[in-house]
Structures are given as C-alpha cells and as structure tokens.
Amino acid sequence: MTEPALAPRNAFGGVLAVWGVALISSIAIGIFVPEVYRAQWLLVCFGGVVLLSFAVQLWQGRTQGFILRVGGSAIGSLLLMGMISIGFALAALAS
C-alpha cells in the first residue's frame, strides 16, 4: 500500500522540461541540418520527444493526470516544433 506524498512535486515541471528539449533540438535541427533533410529530422526528433515525455512522467511516479501530462507534453512540443519549422521555412523562402 502506498502512502500519499506529503509535498508532491510540481507535475508541470516535467512538461516544461520536455518543451525545452523540443525547443532546443528543433532550433539545432534548423541550424545544422540541410533544408532537404529538415522535415525527416524533425519527425525523428518528435518521436524522441514523445518517448522522453513518457520517460519523464514515469520517472515522477504520479498516477493522477498521467495521460493529461503526457498529452500536454507531446502536443505542446508538436506545436512548438511546428512554429519553429514554419519560421525556418519562411526564412528559406526569403533568402
């Protein structure tokens, strides 16, 4: 039987950490990967971010709201990476 935590950790911190990894990795892909391969690498990166979101939420060990936190991490990362890739696409069109 498990006892409830007296002072549970903030569950939103794990979501923000995954968003930070998505931000840094998508900017790195936009800078270092040639334009022809950017879409493929962004897909690979998003797959890694989804796995990371599962790992982070499982590491926290809280069952309440697990699906909501993993979904928030994944969807937020997808939107963030999409906005950054749109920015790089517009920059490529301008040059």
C-alpha positions, -999 to +999 in steps of 0.1 A: +000+000+000+014+034-010+011+065+011+003+098-004+032+122-008+031+150+018+045+176-006+042+163-041+065+177-068+051+201-094+039+180-123+041+209-147+079+210-144+083+178-164+061+192-192+082+223-193+114+202-195+101+183-225+091+215-242+126+229-236+142+198-251+118+202-281+127+239-285+165+234-283+165+203-306+143+219-333+164+250-334+196+229-336+180+209-365+171+241-382+206+254-380+227+224-386+207+202-409+204+210-447+170+221-459+163+189-478+165+167-447+149+190-421+114+175-422+127+140-417+149+150-388+121+170-372+099+138-373+127+118-357+131+145-331+094+145-324+094+107-319+123+112-294+104+139-276+073+117-272+094+089-257+111+115-235+077+127-223+067+092-213+100+087-195+098+119-176+063+113-164+070+077-154+101+089-135+079+113-115+059+084-103+025+101-101-005+083-115-030+111-112-032+130-145-006+109-163-023+109-196-030+146-194+006+154-187+020+132-214-006+146-239+003+181-229+040+174-233+035+158-267+010+183-282+029+213-268+061+200-283+044+194-316+031+229-318+064+244-307+083+224-333+058+233-359+061+270-353+099+268-354+098+248-386+074+274-402+099+301-391+128+283-408+107+276-439+098+313-442+135+322-437+144+298-465+118+314-488+131+349-481+166+340-490 
